[in-house]
């Protein structure tokens, strides 16, 4: 078994109101960034799991997202490729 670190991005689904993103759009326009169209504010997580393979680590973290980490009604999530982590390192 190896320790894998799986990066996860969670963002509001398209069409879901994102007041933080709207506030950032307004601030960017005020600062002269007129070309900004939309900003979505989400969360970035890293999850360390023990697994037999990168594929198993991905499936474990996917289930975590489906059951707890992301709200399936209003959020989408994307997993990045797992990376083997040395034990005892953060």
Backbone as JSON Lines, residues from 0, in Angstrom:
{"i":0,"aa":"X","n":[0.83,-1.17,0.0],"ca":[0.0,0.0,0.0],"c":[0.88,1.24,0.0]}
{"i":1,"aa":"X","n":[0.49,2.23,-0.79],"ca":[1.24,3.48,-0.85],"c":[0.34,4.64,-0.44]}
{"i":2,"aa":"X","n":[0.98,5.73,-0.08],"ca":[0.26,6.95,0.25],"c":[0.17,7.8,-1.0]}
{"i":3,"aa":"X","n":[-1.07,8.14,-1.39],"ca":[-1.3,8.97,-2.57],"c":[-1.93,10.29,-2.15]}
{"i":4,"aa":"X","n":[-1.49,11.37,-2.79],"ca":[-2.12,12.69,-2.61],"c":[-2.94,12.97,-3.85]}
{"i":5,"aa":"X","n":[-4.24,13.25,-3.62],"ca":[-5.16,13.5,-4.73],"c":[-5.68,14.93,-4.61]}
{"i":6,"aa":"X","n":[-5.28,15.82,-5.53],"ca":[-5.83,17.18,-5.53],"c":[-7.27,17.18,-6.07]}
{"i":7,"aa":"X","n":[-8.12,18.0,-5.44],"ca":[-9.54,18.07,-5.8],"c":[-9.94,19.54,-5.95]}
{"i":8,"aa":"X","n":[-10.63,19.85,-7.03],"ca":[-11.2,21.19,-7.23],"c":[-12.72,21.06,-7.18]}
{"i":9,"aa":"X","n":[-13.35,21.92,-6.37],"ca":[-14.8,21.93,-6.24],"c":[-15.28,23.33,-6.59]}
{"i":10,"aa":"X","n":[-16.22,23.42,-7.53],"ca":[-16.75,24.72,-7.96],"c":[-18.26,24.66,-8.07]}
{"i":11,"aa":"X","n":[-18.92,25.83,-7.96],"ca":[-20.37,25.84,-8.16],"c":[-20.72,25.41,-9.58]}
{"i":12,"aa":"X","n":[-21.81,24.69,-9.71],"ca":[-22.27,24.28,-11.04],"c":[-22.68,25.5,-11.86]}
{"i":13,"aa":"X","n":[-22.58,25.39,-13.18],"ca":[-23.06,26.49,-14.03],"c":[-24.53,26.79,-13.72]}
{"i":14,"aa":"X","n":[-24.87,28.04,-13.68],"ca":[-26.24,28.44,-13.4],"c":[-26.54,28.64,-11.92]}
{"i":15,"aa":"X","n":[-25.64,28.19,-11.05],"ca":[-25.82,28.38,-9.62],"c":[-25.25,29.74,-9.24]}
{"i":16,"aa":"X","n":[-26.01,30.53,-8.49],"ca":[-25.58,31.84,-8.05],"c":[-24.27,31.74,-7.27]}
{"i":17,"aa":"X","n":[-23.31,32.6,-7.62],"ca":[-22.01,32.63,-6.94],"c":[-21.74,34.08,-6.52]}
{"i":18,"aa":"X","n":[-22.27,34.52,-5.36],"ca":[-22.11,35.91,-4.96],"c":[-20.65,36.33,-4.78]}
{"i":19,"aa":"X","n":[-19.8,35.44,-4.3],"ca":[-18.38,35.78,-4.17],"c":[-17.76,36.03,-5.55]}
{"i":20,"aa":"X","n":[-18.06,35.17,-6.49],"ca":[-17.55,35.35,-7.85],"c":[-18.04,36.66,-8.46]}
{"i":21,"aa":"X","n":[-19.32,36.98,-8.25],"ca":[-19.87,38.23,-8.78],"c":[-19.17,39.44,-8.16]}
{"i":22,"aa":"X","n":[-18.87,39.38,-6.87],"ca":[-18.17,40.48,-6.2],"c":[-16.76,40.65,-6.79]}
{"i":23,"aa":"X","n":[-16.09,39.55,-7.08],"ca":[-14.75,39.62,-7.66],"c":[-14.81,40.2,-9.07]}
{"i":24,"aa":"X","n":[-15.82,39.82,-9.85],"ca":[-15.98,40.39,-11.19],"c":[-16.12,41.91,-11.09]}
{"i":25,"aa":"X","n":[-16.98,42.37,-10.18],"ca":[-17.17,43.81,-10.01],"c":[-15.88,44.51,-9.62]}
{"i":26,"aa":"X","n":[-15.13,43.92,-8.69],"ca":[-13.88,44.52,-8.24],"c":[-12.85,44.55,-9.37]}
{"i":27,"aa":"X","n":[-12.76,43.48,-10.15],"ca":[-11.8,43.45,-11.26],"c":[-12.15,44.51,-12.31]}
{"i":28,"aa":"X","n":[-13.43,44.67,-12.6],"ca":[-13.85,45.7,-13.57],"c":[-13.5,47.08,-13.04]}
{"i":29,"aa":"X","n":[-13.69,47.32,-11.75],"ca":[-13.34,48.6,-11.13],"c":[-11.83,48.85,-11.24]}
{"i":30,"aa":"X","n":[-11.04,47.81,-11.19],"ca":[-9.59,47.93,-11.29],"c":[-9.1,48.03,-12.74]}
{"i":31,"aa":"X","n":[-10.03,48.07,-13.68],"ca":[-9.65,48.26,-15.08],"c":[-9.58,47.0,-15.91]}
{"i":32,"aa":"X","n":[-9.98,45.87,-15.37],"ca":[-9.98,44.62,-16.14],"c":[-11.34,44.44,-16.8]}
{"i":33,"aa":"X","n":[-11.61,45.26,-17.8],"ca":[-12.92,45.28,-18.45],"c":[-13.24,43.99,-19.2]}
{"i":34,"aa":"X","n":[-12.23,43.21,-19.53],"ca":[-12.48,41.99,-20.32],"c":[-12.97,40.82,-19.47]}
{"i":35,"aa":"X","n":[-12.96,40.94,-18.15],"ca":[-13.41,39.83,-17.31],"c":[-14.91,39.6,-17.54]}
{"i":36,"aa":"X","n":[-15.28,38.36,-17.74],"ca":[-16.67,38.01,-18.01],"c":[-17.3,37.31,-16.8]}
{"i":37,"aa":"X","n":[-16.57,36.36,-16.2],"ca":[-17.13,35.6,-15.08],"c":[-16.01,35.1,-14.2]}
{"i":38,"aa":"X","n":[-16.29,34.95,-12.93],"ca":[-15.38,34.34,-11.97],"c":[-16.21,33.39,-11.12]}
{"i":39,"aa":"X","n":[-15.73,32.18,-10.94],"ca":[-16.39,31.21,-10.07],"c":[-15.44,30.93,-8.91]}
{"i":40,"aa":"X","n":[-15.92,31.1,-7.7],"ca":[-15.11,30.86,-6.51],"c":[-15.44,29.46,-6.0]}
{"i":41,"aa":"X","n":[-14.41,28.67,-5.81],"ca":[-14.61,27.3,-5.33],"c":[-13.64,26.97,-4.21]}
{"i":42,"aa":"X","n":[-13.35,25.69,-4.09],"ca":[-12.43,25.21,-3.07],"c":[-11.41,24.29,-3.72]}
{"i":43,"aa":"X","n":[-10.22,24.28,-3.13],"ca":[-9.17,23.38,-3.57],"c":[-8.76,22.55,-2.35]}
{"i":44,"aa":"X","n":[-8.79,21.22,-2.5],"ca":[-8.43,20.32,-1.41],"c":[-7.32,19.39,-1.88]}
{"i":45,"aa":"X","n":[-6.55,18.91,-0.93],"ca":[-5.69,17.77,-1.2],"c":[-6.06,16.7,-0.19]}
{"i":46,"aa":"X","n":[-6.26,15.49,-0.67],"ca":[-6.64,14.38,0.18],"c":[-5.56,13.31,0.08]}
{"i":47,"aa":"X","n":[-4.99,12.93,1.21],"ca":[-4.0,11.87,1.25],"c":[-4.69,10.57,1.66]}
{"i":48,"aa":"X","n":[-4.51,9.53,0.86],"ca":[-5.15,8.24,1.15],"c":[-4.16,7.11,0.91]}
{"i":49,"aa":"X","n":[-4.31,6.07,1.7],"ca":[-3.57,4.82,1.45],"c":[-4.35,4.02,0.42]}
{"i":50,"aa":"X","n":[-3.65,3.55,-0.6],"ca":[-4.32,2.76,-1.64],"c":[-3.3,1.86,-2.31]}
{"i":51,"aa":"X","n":[-3.81,0.83,-3.0],"ca":[-2.95,-0.11,-3.7],"c":[-2.45,0.42,-5.04]}
{"i":52,"aa":"X","n":[-3.15,1.43,-5.6],"ca":[-2.77,1.97,-6.9],"c":[-3.33,3.39,-7.03]}
{"i":53,"aa":"X","n":[-2.85,4.09,-8.05],"ca":[-3.36,5.44,-8.33],"c":[-4.85,5.37,-8.69]}
{"i":54,"aa":"X","n":[-5.24,4.34,-9.42],"ca":[-6.64,4.18,-9.8],"c":[-7.52,3.98,-8.57]}
{"i":55,"aa":"X","n":[-7.05,3.17,-7.63],"ca":[-7.81,2.93,-6.4],"c":[-7.9,4.21,-5.58]}
{"i":56,"aa":"X","n":[-6.82,4.99,-5.51],"ca":[-6.83,6.26,-4.79],"c":[-7.86,7.21,-5.4]}
{"i":57,"aa":"X","n":[-7.9,7.26,-6.73],"ca":[-8.86,8.12,-7.41],"c":[-10.29,7.71,-7.08]}
{"i":58,"aa":"X","n":[-10.58,6.42,-7.12],"ca":[-11.93,5.95,-6.81],"c":[-12.33,6.25,-5.37]}
{"i":59,"aa":"X","n":[-11.4,6.09,-4.43],"ca":[-11.69,6.38,-3.03],"c":[-12.05,7.85,-2.86]}
{"i":60,"aa":"X","n":[-11.23,8.74,-3.43],"ca":[-11.48,10.18,-3.27],"c":[-12.73,10.59,-4.04]}
{"i":61,"aa":"X","n":[-13.01,9.97,-5.17],"ca":[-14.24,10.26,-5.9],"c":[-15.46,9.96,-5.03]}
{"i":62,"aa":"X","n":[-15.43,8.81,-4.35],"ca":[-16.55,8.45,-3.46],"c":[-16.66,9.44,-2.31]}
{"i":63,"aa":"X","n":[-15.52,9.91,-1.78],"ca":[-15.54,10.92,-0.72],"c":[-16.23,12.19,-1.19]}
{"i":64,"aa":"X","n":[-15.92,12.6,-2.41],"ca":[-16.54,13.81,-2.98],"c":[-18.04,13.61,-3.16]}
{"i":65,"aa":"X","n":[-18.43,12.47,-3.66],"ca":[-19.84,12.19,-3.9],"c":[-20.64,12.13,-2.6]}
{"i":66,"aa":"X","n":[-20.02,11.65,-1.51],"ca":[-20.74,11.45,-0.26],"c":[-20.65,12.62,0.71]}
{"i":67,"aa":"X","n":[-19.55,13.42,0.65],"ca":[-19.37,14.45,1.67],"c":[-18.73,15.75,1.18]}
{"i":68,"aa":"X","n":[-17.65,15.65,0.43],"ca":[-16.85,16.83,0.16],"c":[-17.51,17.83,-0.78]}
{"i":69,"aa":"X","n":[-18.32,17.36,-1.72],"ca":[-19.01,18.25,-2.66],"c":[-20.51,18.03,-2.53]}
{"i":70,"aa":"X","n":[-21.25,19.11,-2.67],"ca":[-22.71,19.03,-2.67],"c":[-23.16,18.76,-4.11]}
{"i":71,"aa":"X","n":[-23.64,17.56,-4.43],"ca":[-23.94,17.21,-5.82],"c":[-25.07,18.03,-6.44]}
{"i":72,"aa":"X","n":[-25.85,18.7,-5.62],"ca":[-26.94,19.52,-6.16],"c":[-26.41,20.82,-6.75]}
{"i":73,"aa":"X","n":[-25.39,21.41,-6.11],"ca":[-24.94,22.74,-6.53],"c":[-23.46,22.82,-6.91]}
{"i":74,"aa":"X","n":[-22.71,21.73,-6.75],"ca":[-21.27,21.78,-7.02],"c":[-20.82,20.65,-7.94]}
{"i":75,"aa":"X","n":[-19.81,20.96,-8.74],"ca":[-19.1,19.96,-9.53],"c":[-17.71,19.79,-8.93]}
{"i":76,"aa":"X","n":[-17.1,18.64,-9.14],"ca":[-15.74,18.44,-8.67],"c":[-14.9,17.79,-9.76]}
{"i":77,"aa":"X","n":[-13.61,18.04,-9.69],"ca":[-12.67,17.43,-10.62],"c":[-11.46,16.96,-9.83]}
{"i":78,"aa":"X","n":[-11.03,15.74,-10.1],"ca":[-9.85,15.18,-9.44],"c":[-8.66,15.29,-10.37]}
{"i":79,"aa":"X","n":[-7.53,15.65,-9.81],"ca":[-6.29,15.64,-10.57],"c":[-5.63,14.27,-10.37]}
{"i":80,"aa":"X","n":[-4.61,14.01,-11.13],"ca":[-3.92,12.72,-11.04],"c":[-3.28,12.55,-9.66]}
{"i":81,"aa":"X","n":[-3.47,11.41,-9.04],"ca":[-2.84,11.15,-7.74],"c":[-1.31,11.1,-7.88]}
{"i":82,"aa":"X","n":[-0.64,11.53,-6.83],"ca":[0.81,11.46,-6.77],"c":[1.22,10.69,-5.52]}
{"i":83,"aa":"X","n":[2.2,9.82,-5.65],"ca":[2.72,9.09,-4.5],"c":[3.4,10.09,-3.57]}
{"i":84,"aa":"X","n":[3.11,9.97,-2.28],"ca":[3.67,10.86,-1.26],"c":[4.6,10.06,-0.36]}
{"i":85,"aa":"X","n":[5.74,10.63,-0.03],"ca":[6.58,9.97,0.98],"c":[5.88,10.03,2.32]}
{"i":86,"aa":"X","n":[6.01,9.03,3.1],"ca":[5.39,9.0,4.43],"c":[6.06,10.03,5.33]}
{"i":87,"aa":"X","n":[5.23,10.69,6.16],"ca":[5.76,11.64,7.12],"c":[5.99,13.04,6.57]}
{"i":88,"aa":"X","n":[5.65,13.28,5.3],"ca":[5.79,14.6,4.68],"c":[4.42,15.18,4.43]}
{"i":89,"aa":"X","n":[4.26,16.48,4.65],"ca":[2.98,17.14,4.38],"c":[2.96,17.75,3.02]}
